[in-house]
Amino acid sequence: MSVGPRALTIGVDVGGTSVRAGVVDADGEVLDTATAPTPRTDDALEVAIAGTVTELRGRYPVRAAGLALAGFVDAPRGLVRYAPHLSWRDAPVAGRISERLGGLPVVVEHDANSAALAERRYGAAAGASTVVLVAIGTGIGGALLLGGELFRGAHGVAPELGHLRVVPDGRACPCGKRGCWERYCSGTALAATALELISAGDVPGPSVLAREAARDPGRITGRRVAAAAREGDPVARAALDDLGRWLGEGLSLVADVFDPDLVVVAGGVSVSAPLFLDAAREHYARIATGASHRPLARIRTAQLGAAAAVVGAATLAREGAGQRREPSS
């Protein structure tokens, strides 16, 4: 099947452990992918990103690329000011990658913003006006769509939802504060909660997870807790219940500030949503300000899964390329 070059762009999800690139068409379909490990230095990271894009360009005629990553991004200038899991600091990333790719247009955006845009165009947020996306993974990423358009704030860092403080003097957070929302509602939080329950002796029944923790606490990760919960482990189920309560708690704050018509729950932890989302909805509906006198936001899980950031970054690249004057043939 022949695909016009104007329809194809590449999205690259630059994560802390892997670089995942995909060729995406104008319908949001991922046609092909390439991956590489995430290096720890600027130069090696840029080589890895350019390598995945070059690999895909060898198979498809693409006209632009978009990068999605967690951090403080100045999208209009193509700058990455700070990325907690990457080496870039105040780096002109879009320009550097474009130069490595022989001048291919490159844009850069926050990964949650990219995912939100993709869900708005092709997934769970289609047709919604005011949308908050909450990406629950190692931490919490957030994005806000107003009238279907991304809101980045004055300096490109809004909305930093994961670091809303929900517990004064609570769990320590790598950001330097204590009691941040993501310390209670994330994959990292799942593991911490399970270990706290086990340490306190608050084990409601025979628990494989508790036995594993006794042998090696380091094996208790968020992914392991979620898997144990699906198998019915009582400690893991209790940890997921706690996560659901904290999700509802945080969403009540989000609703008070943004009054969205839709919340999309995304990220790696969202695959376990059947174990906690109903509890989150119930807690949110119970404690939201004036809950019985206002419409409450719908809460849905993302439809595009792990591909959302790739699709969103490619879409932003396509739109950016579309605003440039086409080269003469």
C-alpha positions in Angstrom: 0.0 0.0 0.0 1.4 3.4 -1.0 1.3 6.0 1.7 1.8 9.7 0.9 4.8 11.3 2.6 2.8 14.2 3.9 0.7 11.8 6.0 3.6 10.2 7.9 5.5 11.5 10.9 7.6 9.9 13.7 6.8 10.1 17.4 9.5 9.3 19.9 8.7 8.5 23.5 12.0 9.2 25.4 11.7 7.3 28.7 14.1 6.8 31.5 14.9 3.2 30.4 14.1 3.1 26.7 13.6 5.2 23.6 10.5 4.1 21.6 9.9 5.5 18.2 6.9 4.9 15.8 5.8 5.9 12.3 2.3 7.3 12.6 -0.2 8.1 9.9 -2.8 10.9 9.8 -5.4 8.5 11.4 -3.2 8.0 14.5 -2.2 4.4 13.5 1.3 3.3 14.4 2.7 1.6 11.3 6.1 0.5 12.5 8.4 0.9 15.6 12.0 1.0 16.6 13.5 1.0 20.1 16.8 1.6 21.9 18.0 1.7 25.5 18.2 5.1 27.1 21.8 6.3 27.5 22.9 8.5 30.4 24.8 11.3 28.6 23.5 14.0 26.3 25.5 13.0 23.3 24.7 9.3 23.5 21.0 10.0 24.1 20.8 12.2 21.0 22.6 9.5 19.0 20.1 6.9 20.2 17.1 9.0 19.3 18.5 9.9 15.9 19.3 6.3 15.3 15.7 5.1 15.9 14.4 7.9 13.6 16.9 7.1 10.9 16.0 3.4 11.1 12.3 4.2 10.5 13.1 6.8 7.8 14.9 4.1 5.9 11.6 2.3 5.6 9.1 5.2 5.3 9.0 8.7 3.8 8.5 10.9 6.8 8.4 14.7 7.0 8.9 15.5 10.7 9.5 14.0 14.1 8.2 14.7 17.6 9.8 13.9 20.9 7.8 13.2 24.1 9.4 13.2 27.5 8.8 13.8 31.2 10.2 17.2 32.3 10.0 20.9 31.9 9.7 21.6 28.2 9.6 24.9 26.4 7.8 23.6 23.3 7.8 26.7 21.2 11.6 27.0 21.5 12.3 23.3 21.4 14.1 23.4 24.8 14.2 20.8 27.5 14.9 22.8 30.7 14.9 19.9 33.1 14.1 16.2 32.8 14.4 14.2 36.0 15.2 10.9 34.4 17.3 12.2 31.5 20.6 14.1 31.3 19.3 17.2 29.5 19.5 20.6 31.3 18.5 23.8 29.5 19.2 22.0 26.2 18.1 23.0 22.7 17.0 19.4 22.0 14.8 19.9 19.0 17.6 21.8 17.1 20.2 19.3 18.1 18.2 16.3 16.9 17.2 18.1 13.7 20.8 18.7 12.9 21.7 15.1 13.4 18.8 14.2 11.0 20.0 16.5 8.2 17.5 19.2 8.9 14.3 17.1 9.4 11.8 19.3 11.4 11.7 18.2 15.1 9.4 19.3 17.9 9.5 18.5 21.6 6.7 18.2 24.1 5.9 16.9 27.6 4.9 13.2 27.4 1.6 13.7 29.3 0.7 16.5 27.0 1.5 14.3 24.0 -0.7 11.5 25.4 -3.5 13.9 26.1 -3.5 15.2 22.6 -3.5 11.7 21.2 -6.5 10.6 23.4 -8.3 13.8 22.4 -7.8 13.1 18.7 -8.1 9.3 18.6 -9.0 7.9 21.9 -10.9 8.2 25.2 -11.2 12.0 25.2 -12.7 12.4 21.7 -15.3 15.2 21.7 -14.6 16.3 25.3 -13.9 20.0 26.0 -12.1 20.3 29.3 -9.9 17.3 29.9 -7.4 16.4 32.6 -5.1 13.4 31.9 -3.5 11.8 34.9 -0.7 9.4 33.8 0.0 7.1 36.7 3.4 5.3 36.4 6.5 5.6 38.4 5.1 8.9 39.5 2.2 11.0 38.2 2.2 13.1 35.0 -0.6 15.5 34.2 -2.0 17.3 31.2 -4.8 19.8 30.7 -6.9 20.4 27.5 -9.1 23.5 27.4 -11.4 23.6 24.4 -9.5 20.7 23.0 -6.2 22.7 23.1 -3.2 22.0 25.3 -2.6 24.3 28.2 1.1 24.5 29.2 1.1 27.5 31.5 3.3 30.5 31.3 6.6 28.6 31.3 5.6 25.2 29.9 5.5 23.2 33.2 1.7 23.1 33.9 0.0 21.2 35.3 2.5 19.5 37.6 -0.2 17.4 39.4 2.0 14.7 40.8 3.6 17.2 43.2 0.4 18.6 44.8 0.9 18.0 48.5 -1.8 15.8 49.9 -0.2 14.8 53.2 1.6 17.5 55.2 5.0 16.0 56.3 4.1 12.7 54.6 6.3 10.4 52.5 9.5 12.0 51.2 9.5 12.8 47.4 12.5 13.1 45.1 11.3 16.7 44.3 12.3 17.8 47.8 8.9 18.1 49.3 7.0 15.6 51.5 3.5 14.2 51.0 3.2 14.7 47.2 0.2 13.0 45.6 2.5 10.7 43.5 4.0 9.3 46.7 0.5 7.8 47.5 -0.8 7.2 44.0 1.7 5.6 41.6 3.6 2.4 41.0 6.2 3.5 43.5 3.5 4.2 46.0 2.0 0.7 45.5 5.2 -0.9 46.6 5.6 1.5 49.6 2.1 0.9 50.8 2.4 -2.8 50.6 5.7 -2.8 52.5 4.1 -0.5 55.2 1.2 -2.8 55.6 3.5 -5.8 56.0 5.8 -4.0 58.4 2.8 -3.0 60.5 1.5 -6.6 60.6 -1.7 -5.4 58.9 -2.0 -8.5 56.8 -5.6 -9.6 56.5 -4.9 -13.2 55.5 -2.2 -15.5 54.0 -0.1 -13.4 51.7 2.5 -14.6 49.1 3.6 -11.0 48.9 4.3 -10.8 52.6 6.5 -14.0 52.4 8.4 -12.5 49.4 9.0 -9.3 51.3 10.3 -11.2 54.3 12.9 -12.8 52.0 13.8 -9.7 49.9 11.9 -6.4 50.3 13.6 -5.1 47.2 11.5 -7.5 45.1 8.3 -5.7 46.0 7.7 -3.3 43.1 4.5 -1.7 41.9 4.3 -4.2 39.0 4.7 -7.1 41.4 2.0 -5.7 43.7 -0.4 -5.3 40.8 0.2 -8.8 39.6 -0.3 -10.2 43.1 -3.5 -8.2 43.5 -4.8 -9.8 40.3 -4.1 -13.2 41.9 -6.1 -12.2 45.0 -3.3 -11.5 47.4 -4.9 -9.7 50.4 -1.9 -7.3 51.0 -1.8 -6.4 47.4 -5.5 -5.9 47.2 -5.3 -3.6 50.3 -2.5 -1.6 48.6 -4.6 -1.2 45.4 -7.6 -0.1 47.6 -5.4 2.5 49.2 -4.2 3.7 45.8 -7.8 4.0 44.6 -8.7 6.1 47.6 -5.7 8.5 47.0 -6.6 8.7 43.3 -10.1 9.9 44.3 -8.6 12.3 46.8 -6.4 13.9 44.3 -9.1 14.0 41.6 -11.3 16.0 44.0 -8.6 18.6 44.2 -8.2 18.6 40.4 -12.0 19.0 40.0 -12.0 22.0 42.4 -9.3 23.8 40.3 -10.1 22.8 36.7 -13.8 21.6 36.8 -13.1 19.1 33.9 -15.9 17.3 32.1 -13.6 14.3 31.7 -10.6 12.8 33.5 -8.5 10.2 31.5 -6.5 7.9 33.7 -3.4 6.7 31.7 0.1 5.3 32.4 1.4 1.9 33.2 -0.6 1.5 36.4 -3.9 2.1 34.5 -3.7 -1.4 33.2 -4.8 -2.5 36.7 -7.7 0.0 36.7 -10.4 -2.7 37.2 -8.9 -3.2 40.6 -9.0 0.4 41.8 -11.0 2.7 39.5 -14.4 2.1 41.0 -13.1 2.8 44.4 -11.5 6.0 43.1 -14.8 7.1 41.5 -16.7 6.5 44.7 -14.3 8.4 46.9 -14.1 11.3 44.4 -17.9 11.5 44.2 -18.2 11.4 48.0 -15.7 14.2 48.8 -15.8 16.6 45.8 -16.9 20.0 46.9 -20.6 20.4 46.5 -20.8 16.9 44.9 -24.6 16.7 45.2 -25.1 20.1 43.5 -22.8 19.9 40.5 -22.1 17.7 37.5 -19.1 15.5 38.3 -16.4 14.7 35.8 -16.5 11.4 34.0 -13.5 9.2 34.7 -12.3 6.9 32.0 -9.1 4.9 31.2 -7.0 5.8 28.2 -7.6 3.8 25.0 -4.2 4.2 23.3 -2.1 2.6 26.0 1.6 2.8 25.8 1.4 4.2 22.2 -0.3 7.4 23.3 2.8 9.6 23.8 4.3 8.3 20.4 1.0 9.1 18.6 0.7 12.5 20.2 4.3 13.5 19.5 3.9 12.5 15.9 0.6 14.4 15.6 2.3 17.6 17.0 5.2 17.1 14.5 2.7 16.8 11.6 0.9 20.0 12.7 4.2 21.8 13.1 5.4 20.7 9.7 2.0 21.7 8.2 2.6 25.3 9.3 5.9 25.5 7.4 6.0 26.4 3.8 6.2 23.3 1.6 9.5 22.9 -0.3 9.3 23.4 -4.0 9.5 20.2 -6.0 
